[in-house]
Amino acid sequence: MKTVQTAVLVAALCMGCGDSDDTGNNGAENNAPNNAATCTPNEGTYDFRDAACESTVSYDGQVARQILIVDLSSYILGLEGQIDGGGLFPEEGDIVGALNFYFRFDGETNAAEKLRLTTEPPAIQDTYGFFGSGKDLVSKIAGNDTVTDHQDWNTEFEGWSDVSLAAHGGSITSPEGLVQAIFATLENAAIDRANGVIPQDPVTGDALPMHVTATGLDLQQLLEKFLNTSVSFSQGADDYLDDDVDGKGLLSSNAELDGDNPWTPLAHQWDEGFGYFGAARHYSQFTDEELAGKGGRADWQSQNDADADGRVNLTSEHNFGASSNAAKRDFAAAALGVEIDLSGDIWSGFYDGRKLIEDTVGPLSEAQLALLKSHRDRVVLAWEKVYMATVLHYINETLKAMSSFGTEDYSFTKHAKGWSEAKGFAFAALFNRNSPLSSAQYQALHGYLGDAPVLPTAEATQITSYQEGLRAARTLLAEVYGFDTRLVGDADGSNGW
């Protein structure tokens, strides 16, 4: 986002009402900020209202899943302290069950459970019950929502070939299987740690964090980034914004309201795609610097509370996942003298498409549908570019780590983290039916990355060969996605994204 304000919104008619979720949001208002005197949406907000001034925007389920990914990741990071502090001595099934609490979340049974996610100022929603029932990750991961998946990810999943990850459970043959393999590996590490068996840093001999393996996998980062691609991006690109299944995505009806709700099925599908991108409804009012977490205006954090009610509404005022990654890549590119606006492209594509839907009474004409598809294409391409630009960034982090082999600057945990983030994000192209990365190029990318980083203990020839492969991967990404060569970086990963 290059400017604080971008799209100019057309006035809505009056002020007031909150959205309703698919299954009810238990009273949690879902309003974007608006002018209290006229109920006119503030400039630069994803806010659309009907003649009764009721919001026609709703995507609480997508927000709930964004939170589950964040909370699952947070839980993993907290496990080590529980074990080392003596408060947890896990047995077989305990950790996998605790991790599946988030992955297979039961909203009816666990409505009163507190969210792990915290915000500043505090959020309105502090329990999962605010989001209703039926919100989990397992049913939405690629391969399990088969109505819209453009391939059968339970038989055609690609990107991981090392079966040792599934030595304790799970599999490498499907997205759900890979998640369960990571869970089982974490459980084995937790049980070992509780019994005093702790892997060591192969360079320093220090104990490794529980979520980092001796082979260089940061399981917390790998899992989080894989869920961002296999749930959030898969659902956004291959379901809600796609047009290959009658009655779904862009082929949904705009001729009538969706039951008792104030939105049409088409508007709701588009909004749910927006929810998986993760942007606050006043996203365009932030600068790249602020969204990237690099600072900005002295009061920028208070801007999370756009309606100034003293609380953050997670359904409209919080930025999740890819929405932050987009700004990070824009901000880093600007520091290298390269103008790129991935965050702005995605925002304007989402806004323009939603405005087209809102302004069209009844079914879209062929020309209007073609225009909507062009907005979708802008969104999905830029969204995929965000992930692949981030892969390039973490390839550079991995090259930097490898260039410091044999020096005091080398950090095994940073090496594992950088590689794991690159690998997790690199799955994204698999879930976009219209990805510019061909199947052969996707396989080549994962071939360059492998299933674990090459460590300082490897033979010199293996280290050199792997570095060359990573540089080839950067070149591939730059060519396919049109990234400026100034973003690629030097041979050692410096002076680039």
N, C-alpha and C positions, 0 to 999 in steps of 0.2 A: 504494500500500500504506500504509494509515493506521496500522497497528500493526506491531510487529516480528514478531509471530506471528499467524497467522489460522487456517486450517483445522486441525482436530484429526484426526490420522491414526489409523487402526486398526492395531494391532500386526501385524507380519508374524511368521513363525514361526521363522526362524533366520538366521544371518548368512552373508555371504560373497560370492556369485559375481558376476562381471562379465557385462554384456550381450554378445550377439553381434550384429554388424552384418549387414545384408543380404548382404554379400559377405565378411564377416570383418573384424574391426577390428585384426588383427595384434597382439593381446595388450593393447590399450589397455583398461584396466578402465573400466567405465561406471557405476560405483555412485554413488548418492546417499548422503549421510552417514547413518549409522545408529548405534545404540547397540551398541558392540562386545560388551557383556556379554550382551545378549539378542537382538541383531539386530532389535530393534524400530526402525522408521524414526523419526527424530527428528520431533517435531511441526513441521508446516509444511514438509514436503518432499514432492516429487513422486516417491515411492519405493514401488513395489509389487513383492511377491515371492510366489513360489509355495511349495508345501509343502516343497520341497527348499531353500528360501531362495535360489533363483536369481531374479535380477531379471527382471521381465517387461516392463521398459521399455527401448526402444531407438529411437534416431533419429540415429545417427551420420551418415547421408547428409545430413540437414538441417543438422547442425552444420558438415559439410564445405562446404556451399554458403554458409552464413553466413560462413565463413572466406574463401571465394573472393571474395565481394563485398567484404569488408574489405581483402583483399590486393590486389585489382584497384584499389580506390580509393587505397590506399597507393602502389602502383606508379606511378599517374598523378602523384601529388604529387612523386614522386622523379625524374621524367623531366627536369624543368628543370635540376636540379643536375647530372645526368649530362651533359647537352648543354653547359651553361655551363662545366662543369669540363673539357671536352674529351675525356671518356671515351666519348661517343656522338655519332656523326655519321650519323644515320639516312638511309636511302634508301627509295624507295617499297616498301611492303610490310613494312618492318621493325617499325614501331610497331603497325600493325594486327595483325601476327603476334604481337607480344609481349603485346598486350592480349587477343587470343584465346587465349593460353596459359591465362588464367584462365577466360574465358568458355566455351571449348570444352575444358576441362581433360581431359587423358589421364592417369588415375590409374595405369595400368600402366607407362607410359613414365616418368612423373615422380614416382614414389613417393618417391624419395630427396630431392626438392627441399625446401628449408627453408621453413617458413611465415614470412610477413612479420609476422603478428600476434604481438605480445609481451604478456605479462601480468606482474603482480606479485602473488605470487611467480611464477617462470617456469612455463610450462605443461608438463605431462607429454608432450603431443604436440608435437613440433617439426618434423615432416615430414608431407607429405600422405599418406604411406604408412600412417599410423596409421588412416586412414579407409577403406582398401580402394579398389577400383576402381569405375568407373562413376559417379563423382560429378562432374557438370559443371553449368553454368548453362544452356547453350543448350537442352538437352533438356527443361528444366523451366520455361522462360519461357513465358508465356501465348502460345498459338498453336501451340506445338510439342508439347504434351502433350494431344493432341486427344481422347483417350478421355473426359476429364472436363470439358473447357472447355465452358461453357454457350453460348458463341458462337464463331464462327470468327474469331479475332483476326487472321488473315492477310488477311481481307477486310472485317472490321467494326471494325477498330481506329480509335479516335477520340481526339483530344486534341492532335494536332500537325498544323498545316496549312502551315507555311512550308517549302517544298521546298528552300530554300537550305541547310538543315542537311545535306542529302544531296548537296551539290554535288561532293563528293570521293569519294562512295561510300555504300553503304547505301541506305535508303529511309525514308519516313515512313509507310508503309502497314501496318506490322506491328511488334510489339514487338521482334522480332529485328532487323528492318530499322533501327529507330530506334537500337538499340545499335550496330549496325555504322556508321550514319551518324555517331554521336558518335565512334567509334573513328577513322573516316576523317578527321574534322575535327581530332581531336587529332594524327593523323599529319601532316597538312598543316601544322599549327602547329609541330610539332617540326622538320620539315624546313626550314620558313621560319626558325625560330630558329637552327638550326645554320648557316644561310647569312646570318645577321645581319639578317633581316627580322622585326622584333618589333613587334607592335601597341602603340599608346600609349594611355594613359589620356586620354580626350578632354578632361578638365578640367585635369589637372596636366601632361600630356605625358610622364609617367613610363612606363617600360616595364611592360607588363602581365605577370602570371604566365602561363606557357605554357598553362595550362588555362582561362584566362579570355579570351573573345573581345572584340573591340572593340564588338560589339553588346550586350554585357552578359550573356553566358551563362557561368556557371561550370560547365564541362563535367564536372568531377570530381563536384561536388555533384549536378548534374542526373542523371548516370548512376547514382550510388550510390542516390539516392532512387528513381529509376525501377526499378532492380533490386529494391529492397526491396518495391515494390508489385507489379511484374510477375512476380517469381519467388516471393518469400516469402509475400506476402499472397494472390496468385493461387493458389498451391499449397495454402495453408492453407484459404482460404474456398471455393474452387471445386473442390477435389479431396478432400483428406483429411477435411474436416469437412462436406462436402456430402452430399446424399442423393438425387441425381437420376439415378444410374447404378447399376444392379443389380451387386452384388458389389464396389462401391467405396465409400469413405468410410463413412458411418454405416449403409450397407446391406451392409457386409462381415459375414462370418460370425463369430459368437461360440460356435459349436457345437463347434469342435475347435481344436487347436493348429495354428499355422502351420508345417507341416512339422516339422522337428526343433527348432524354436524353442520357448521356454517361454511364448510369448504367443499369443493368438488373433489372427486377421487384423483384427478390429474394434479390439482393444486397440492393435495396431501402427499402424493408420490414425490413431487418436486421438493416439498419441504423436508421430507424424510431424507432425501439425498443431501440437502443442505445440513441437516442434523448430523449426518455422518462425517461431513467435512469438519464440523466442530466449532464453527465461528459463532461468536456473540452476534446478536442482531445489530449492534452498533459497531461492527468490526471495522468499517471504513473510517471510523473516527479515531482509531489508533494509528500511530506511526509504526513503520517497520521496526524501529529501534525498541519501541515499547512492547510490541508483540513478540519480539525476539528475546525479551527479558534483559535487554542491554541498557536500560535506563530510559531517558527521555525527560518529559516534563516532570517537574517536581511532584505534581499531584496525580501523575498518570495512573497509579494503582487505584486511586479513589474513583477513577473513571469506570472501573469495573461496575460500580454501582451507578448505572446510567440514570436511573430514575430518582437517585438521591434519597432512597428510603432507609438507608443505613444497613442494607443487606444485599448480598449478591444473589440474584436469581439464576440458578444453574441452567434453567431452560432458556435463558435469553441473554444473560450478562457475562458468561464465562467462555473463554477460548480454550478448546481442547485440541489435542492431537495435531492433525495436518494443518490446521489454521495457524498454529504457531510455527510449525516447520516451514511453511511457505514464507513467512516474514523473515525467518532466520536466513533463508537462502537469498532473499532479496537484499537484506541488510549486508550480508557478507559479500555479495556481488558488488554492491555500491562501494564498499571499502576497497575493492580492487579496480574501481573505475569502470565497472560494467553496469549498464542500465538493463535491469530485468525486473519485471513486475508480476511474478507468479501469483502473489496474494491478490493483487488488483484484478488480474485476469479472471481468477476464480470468483471473486466477489461480484464483479460486474456481470459475469456470465450468469451467476445464480440470480442476481437481482433482475437483470433484463428479462430472463426467462420467466421469473415469477410474475413480473409486471405484465408480460404478454398474456399469461394465463388469466390474471386478475382482470385485465381490461377486455377480455374476450367473453362475451355472453353466448353460451352454447358451445357446440363442438367447434374445434379449430378447423379452419379451411386447410387445404393442402399447402398453400403458401405459408400460412401461420405455423403449421406443424413443421415445415421445412425450416422456418426461422427458429422455432424452439429447438430443433435438433442442432442448429448451428450454435446456439447458446450452450447447449449441452456439450457439444464437441469442444468448445472453448474451455469449459469447466473441467471436463474429464482429462483432456490432454495436459492442461496446466497442473492438475492435481497429481497425475502420474509423474509429471516432470519434477514436482516437489519431492516425491519419494526418490526418484532416480538421481536428482541433484544431491540429495542427502546421502545416497549410496556413494556418489563420487566424493563427497566430503569425508565420509568415514573410510573410504579407501585411502584418501590422503592421510588421515589420522593413523591408519595401519602402516602406511609407508614411513611416516615419521617415526613411529615406534620401532620399526625394523632398522631404520637408519641409525638409531641410538643403541643397537645391540653392542654389548661390550663396554658401555659407558655408564656412569652414574645416573645419567638422565633416563635410562630405560625403566619403564614401569610395566610389569606383567599385567596388572589389573587394567591399566589404561589401554594396553594392547588388546586384551580380551574384549573390553568394552567397545572399542572402535570397530573391531572386526565384527562383533556380534550385531551391532547396529547396522552395519553395511549389509550383512547377510539377511537380517530380518526384513529390512526395507526392500531388498532386491526381489522379493516374491511378488511385488505389486503388479508388475506387467502381466503376470500369469492370469490375473483376475479381470483384465480389461479386454473385452472382445475386440476392441479396435486399437489395441496397443500398437504404437509404431515399432516396437521391438519385436522382431519375428521370433518364431519358435527356435530357430537355429541360433539366433543372437542371444535369446534368453538362456539357452543351454550353455552357450559359450561364456556368458557372464558368470553363471554359477560354477562353471568349470574353472574359471580364473579364481573365484573366491574360495572354492573348495568347501569342505564341511568343518574346517577348523583352521585357525591361523598357523602359519609356519613360525615356529618358536626359535629362540636363540640357540637351543640345543641341537637344532637340525644341522645337516651337512652344509657346507658353504655353497655347494652347487645347487642344493635344493632351495636355499634362501635366495640366491640370485635368480633362479628360474621363477620362483613365486613372485618376487618383486617385478620381474618383467611381465608376468601375467597380470598383476594389478595395474600396471601402467597401460597394458593393452585394454583392460576393462575400462579405464578412464577414457581412452580414446574412442572406444566403442560407444560409450554413453554420450560423449560430446557429439559424435557424428550423428547418432540416431535422433537425439533430442535437440540438436542445434545449439548446444551450449557454446558460448564464446570460449575460444582457446585460452584466454587469459584466466579462465576459471579452473582449468584442468590442473595446474600446478607443476612444480618442478619434479625432477626424477625422485627426489626424496620426500615428496608430498607437501613441500612448503610452497608459499606464494600462490596458493590456489584456494578453491572453495573449502 
